[in-house]
Amino acid sequence: MLPYACPARRTGWSVVILAIDQGTTGTTTLVIDEDSRIVGRAYAPVDQSYPRPGWVEHDPNQIWDGVQRTTRQVLEAAPAGTVAAIGITNQRETAVAWDAATLEPLGPAIVWQDVRTGPAMADLEAGGHGDVIRAITGLRPSPYFSAGKFGWMLDHVPEVASARDSGRLRLGTVDAWLIARLSGGAHRIDATNASRTLLMDLDTGCWSTDMTELFEIPLHALPEIVPSVGRCAVTGSDAPVASGTPISGIAGDQQAALFGHLAVSSGAAKVTYGTGCFLLQHAGDARPPDIEDLLTTLALGRPDGLTYAYEGSVFTGGALVQWLRDELGLIGAAPEIEALARAVPDTAGAVIVPAFTGLGAPYWDPDARGAILGLTRGVSGSHLARAALEAIVHQVQDVLDLMPPLQGELFVDGGAAANDLLLQLQASSANRPVARPVDIETTALGAAYLAGLAEGVWASVDELRSLRPDPALFESGLETLAIDRPTWRRAVGRTRGWAAPPSDA
């Protein structure tokens, strides 16, 4: 059981938790009752724009509008109950700038997938800053993280620079943006999201002046770092819930998912199959030794300290299935890929490397680009569907190969976790049982659990565990990958550095 300083449990009256899961492609808002059941759900899509190759942007006001609409919809449809608290989980690293007085955005949000800052990050690495950045933040200089995006805004968006000069600039990740809008101006960020900016000292949980100076980010524009569990603000009069409702649980989506599985022991690990695939392994209460090509990050910010995790991020996971659906027209809906892939026993030699926005862990190559290799006239749509699932499995295995030995099952969640064939292939690749919860909305549940623990809706992690049904287990050895690991690595090698400028040689 985690040592939370929780108030006494509320009894004798109906309460619910509102969980806002703001993701890359949409916002899902849930209502969770005292028995940990999802009793209401609403969804609003979020558009992405691609103004240049490698650039990915959101409209922050569309995100806020989606949060408001889904909140109103879900509270109208859910059983009556007092909203005891709000939990927020969000796409991490996405950078937002807004005006402190008006709360209006100062430009588009730069999404975590965006690689426009790749050259600047490469310059930092070449200039010898990589080791210092790693030592302070647990991360590496990559366009994935927020600091470079903040810096780009300051250099290229006049409204952002003007707000800095007037003292009205607010910078933050999506959780900070939503807290500001829900509360009417509170400027807060939870520790897990702060740990993804390249600006937080991973040992202390505070902003690092060395990093803010390196990236030339004004400290006064950054939010206050708060624990993931605990009341950090209350809603204002313009929020879509009653004024004064506590905002009490916040975590970046991957940390929220880990907590949603109640994976709170060192060695426990999960994979979220979303737009990308994200692996988090709990590493205990002390910062662990760094592992080359993995990230060291936070599992949670608690009121009494920090817990740590190893992470590997795969940039393109479920987005590969979306590509087969939307750009190639191979399927009409994402779930159809399983039946199509099951129609053949293998990939007929085809390999897909989905490096649409570069490669994440363990390659960290923003200049890699996607490829399909091994094509012959015998390769059909079914073979490509199976190759897509295998590509997701191989990318996850690339990260698992670097992590310390897992303890227990590999927990899974996210939209693509509904695919039985994918999970069976993953179990065989990892040689470990894969556990899928009854409800795969684990990310939102994690945020709800944090908020409910903070407000005394639940007394402990053990109580929450007693409320959860047993997961579905996928055993290893029941499916075989058509493409072996050496062939996969050879295919990845063909994609590396494709978008880099040609050398003078």
N, C-alpha and C positions, 0 to 999 in steps of 0.2 A: 504494500500500500504506500502511495506517495504521501509525503508529509505536508499536505495542504492545511493551511489555517482556515478551515471552513466554519461558517456560522452553524448554529444548531439547525438540524433539518426541519423544514416546514412540514407540518402535518395538518390533516383535517380540512384541507381545501384544495381545489383543483388548480394546478399551475401548469404552464407549458413554457418551453424554451423556444425562442425564435432563432433559427440558424440560417445565416446568410452565407452561401457558398458562391463567391464571385470568381468565375473561371475565365479561361481564355476565349471560349466560344459561347459562353452563356452564364447567366446567373440563376442558380437554383435556391429557392428559399423554402425551408421546411419548418413545420411545427412538430415538436417532439414532446410527448407527455411524460409524466412521472415514471412510467414503466418502460421508458426508453423506446417507445413505439413512435414511428412516424405517422402522424394523424392528419397531416396536410402538406401539400407540395404544390409549388408553382414554379414556372420556368419562363425566362425571357432570353432570347438569343442576343449575342453581342457581335457586332460586325467587326471585321478586321479590314484594314486598308493597306495596300502595298504600293506606296507612291514611287518607290524605286526598288530595283532588285536588292533583296536582303533587308529592306526596311519593312517593319510591321508596326502598325499604329492602331490605337483605339480612340474613340471619342469619349472622354471622361464623363460628359453629361449623359451620354447614352447608357453608360454603366450605372450612373446614379438613378436615371429614370427607370431602368430595369429593376433595380433594388426596390424602388418605391412601388412600382406596379406589382411585383411579385409578393411583396410584403402585404399590401392591401388585399390582393386576391387570396392569399393563403389564410389570412386571419378571418376573412369573410367566410371561407369554406370550412375551416377547421372547427372542431368542437369547442364550445365556449370554455374559456379558462383564462386566468390572469397570466399575462406574460411576465414571468419572474425575471427573465434576463434575455439578452441578445448575445449570441455567439457569432463571430465573424471569422471566416476563412477565405483565402484569396489567392489568386495567381500571384506568385512572388516575382521579385525583381522588376516587374513592370513599373516604370517611373512616371509620376504625375507631378505637375507643377500648377499651383493655383494661387489666387490672390487672398491674403489673410482677411481682408475687409469684406470683399464681395463673395468669397468662396467660389468664384468662377475660375474654370481652368484657363491657363495661359497658353495653351496649345495642345496638340494631341498627346495622348499618353504613348510612350515608347514601350512596346511590348517586350517581354523577356526574350522572345525569339529573334528580335532585331539584331543585326550584326553590323550596323553602320559604324560602330566604334571599334571594329576589329583592328584597323591600322593603328589607332591610338594605343590599344592594349598591347599590340605587338611591339610598339616602341617602348612601352614600359618594361616589357620582358627583356627586350634587347638592351635596355639601359641599365639592367641589373636590379630592377625593383621587384622582380618576381618573388625572390626569397623573403624579402621584408614583408611584402603583402601577405604571403602565405603564413609567415610567423605571427603576424598580428591578427589576421582575419580568418585563417583557415582555408581561404579561397585562393584563386589564382587570377591573374589579370586576364579577363575574358569579357567579350561584349555581352555575355549573358547577364552580368550583374548590373546593379543600378547606378553605381557611382559614375561610370563613363556616360551613361544616358543623361544623368543630371548635368554633367559637365558639357555635354553636347548642347543641351537646351540653353545653358548659360551663354555659350559661344554663338549659337545660331538662331535663337528665338529672341527678338528684341524685347518682347513683352516680359520674358523671364528676366533678362538682364535689368530692365527698368524696375521691376518689382524688387529685385535684389538691392538696387541702389536706393530705393525708397523705404526699405525695411519691411515690405509687405509680402515678400516671397515665402511661400510654403512649398517644400519639397517632401515627397514621401512615396511609399509604395501604396498599392490599392487599399490596404487596410487603413492606412492613415487618411487617405482621401475619403473613405466611407465614414470613418469616425468623425472627421470634420463636418461632413454633411449631416450625419445623423444627430450630432450634438450641437450643431450651430457654431462650430469653430474650434473645438478642442483639438490640439495638435499632438497626437500620440501615435506611437508605433510599437507593436509588440516586439519582444526580443528576437523571436524566430525570424520575423521579416527583416528586422534591423541587421541580423546576421547575414543576410543575403545582399547587402548593399556594397560590400567592399569598404565600408566605413566604420564598422563596429569592431572593437577589440574583443576577440572571442574569449579571452581570459577574464575580463572584467564585466562584460555586458554593457559597456559604455562606448560612446562615440570616441574614436581615436583621433586626436588632433594631428598625429602624423599622417593619417590617411586623408582627413579633410584638407590638409595643406597640400598633400601630393596631388589630389584631384581638384584642388581649388574650389571646394564646396563650402559656402558660408555656413558656419555652425549654427548661426541664429535661424537659418531657414529649415533646419532639420527638426523632426518631432522629438518629443521626450520619449525615451525608451521605457516601456512598462512591462511587467510580467505577462505571460500568456494567460494566466488564470488570476482573476481578481478584478474588481470594479475599476475601470479606467476612465469612464465618463458616463453621462446619462443623456438620454435623448432630449432634444430641444423641441420647440413648438412646431417646427416645420417637418419633423420626422413623421413617417407613415405609421408610427405606433404612439401610444400615449406618452406625453411629455413626462420626463423623469424616469423612464424605463432604464435600468442599468445595462451598460455594455460591459460584460464581465468575462468573456472568453474570446481570445484572439490568437490565431496561429496561422502561419503560412500553410498553404494547402497540403504540402507533403508532411509537415509536422502534425497537422490536424488529423490526417489520415492515419499516421502511426499511432496517435493517441486514440483515434476512433476504434482501432483494433485492440485497444488496451494493452498494447505492446510496450510495457514500461520497464522491462528488465533488460539488462545488458545482453546483447547478442540477438535479441528479437529483431526481425526485419520484415519489411513489407515492400511490395511493388504496387504503384498506382499506374494503371494503364489508362492514361488520358490522352490529351493531344500529344504529349510526350510520355515517356515512361520514367518514373522516378523511384529510385530505390533508397530507402533509409534504413540504417541499422543502428539500433540504440547502442550507445557506447558508455553509458554510466554517468556518474556524477562528477567525474574529473575529466578534464580535456585529455583525450587519448593521443598517442603519437600519430603524426600525420602519415598517411599512406599515399605514395606517389600515384598520381592520376585519379585519386578520389578526393573529395572535398571533406574537410572537417567542419561541422556546423553544429547548430543547436538542435536538440530534440525538443526542448521546452524551456521557457523562462518561468521559473516558479517564484513564489514570493520569498522563498528562503534560499534561492540560488539557481544555478543553471544545470541542465542535463544536456549531454552531448550525443552526437550521432555522426556516423559516416554516411556520405551520400554520393551517389552517382546519378547523373542526369542524362537521359537519352532524349534528344530533342524531337525526334519524330517517331511516335508510336501509333496511337489511334489516328493521327493525321494522315498516315499512309493509307488506311482504309478509307478515309474521307476522300483522298486523292483518287483512289480507284473508283469511288462512287461519283464524285463531282466532275473530275476532269476527264477520266477515261470512260465513264458510263458503264463500267464493268458490272456494277450492282446497282440496284435501285435504292437500297437502304443498307446501312452498315451491318445489321445482323445477318443479311443474306450471304456474307462472305464465308460463314462457316459451312453451309451446305455446299457452296461452290467449291470450297477447298477440299471437302470430304469426297467429292466426286472423283478424285484422282489419288493414287497412293503416294505420289511424290511430286517434285517440282519439274520433272523432266530436265534437270540440270540448270534451271533458271535460278538466278540469285538476284534479289533486289536489295540494294543498299540505299535507304531512304534519307540521304543527306541533303534534304531540301534546303535547310538553313545551316549547313555545316554539321559536324559531328561533335557530340558532347563527350562524356566520359566513355572510355578512358583515353580517347584520341585528342579531344580538345582542338579540333581543326575547323575554324570558321570558314576556311576556303575549300573544304570538301563539298562536293555536289553529288546529287543522287545519280544512280546508274542501275540499269538492268543488264546483267551479264549472262552469258551462256545461252542466248537465244538461238533456237533452231525453228524450222517450220513446224516441228511437232509440238511446240509450246502453245498451250491454249489459255483461255481466260481462267480456267480452273487451276492450271499450273501456276499462273501468276497470283491467284488468290492464296494458294498454299505457300508460295514463296513470300508473300507479304506477311503472313502469320509467322513463318520461320524467321523472317528478318527481325520482327519484334522480339522473338524469343532469343535470337543470337545477340541482339544488342543488350538485352537484360543480362544474359549470361556473361557478356564481356565485363559487366560491372560486378556480378556475383563472384567471378573468378578472382577479383582483387580484395574482396571483403574478408574479414576474419570468419571462422566457421560459424554458421548460423546456429542459433539455439531454437529448437522446435520447428514448427512448420513455417513455410514462407507464406505470409499473409498477402492477399491480393485484393484490390478494389479498383474502381474506375469503370467507365463505360464498357471498355473492351473486355473486362473480366467476366462479362456475361457469356463470352465465347468459350464453350467447353473444350473445343479442340485446341485453342490457344493455351489454355491452362494445362491440358494434358501434355502438350509438347513442352511447356515450361517445366513441369514436374519431371519429365524424363531428362531434359537438358540439365536441370539442377540436381538430379538424383535425390530429390527431397519432396515430401508431400507439400502440396499447395492447398491452402485453406481459403475458401471464399465465403464471406459472411452471407447470411440470408438476405440482407439488404446491403447492396454495394454502395450506398450513399455514405460511405465511411468518413469521408472528409467533412461533410456537414455534421455528422454525428459527433466527430471529435470536437468540433467547435462548440456544439451543444453541451457535450459532457464537461468541457472546461467551464462554460458559463454556469451550468447547473451545480457543479462542485463549489464554485465561488459563492453562489447564493444559497447553498444549503438544500437544494432540491434533492441531491444525493449526498450521502455522507462519505463515501469512499469509492475508490476504484473497485474494491472487492464487491461492493453492493452493485455497481454497474455490471460487473462481470456476471453476477448471478441473474441479471435480467436478460442476458443475451442468449438466443438460441444457438445450438451448435452449428458450426460452419459446414459447408460441403467440402469434402477432402478429395483431391485428385492425386492418386498415387503415381509414383515414377514407374517407368518401364512399360507403359501401355501404348505409347506412340513412339515412333522413331522419326528423327529429323532426317530429311532427305539430303541436306547439305551438311557436311561435317564441318567441324570447327576450323581446321586448316584452310578449307576452301572458302569459308566465310571470311577469314582474315585476309586471304589473298584478294578477294573481291573488294574488301574495304580499302586495301592498299591501292587499288586502281582509281579510287575516287579522291584520294588525298590531294589537297592543294590545287584542285582543278581550277578554282576561281582566282588563284593568286596571279599577279602580273608575271608574265614570262621573264625569266632571268636574262641578263645580258649575254650570258654564255650561249 
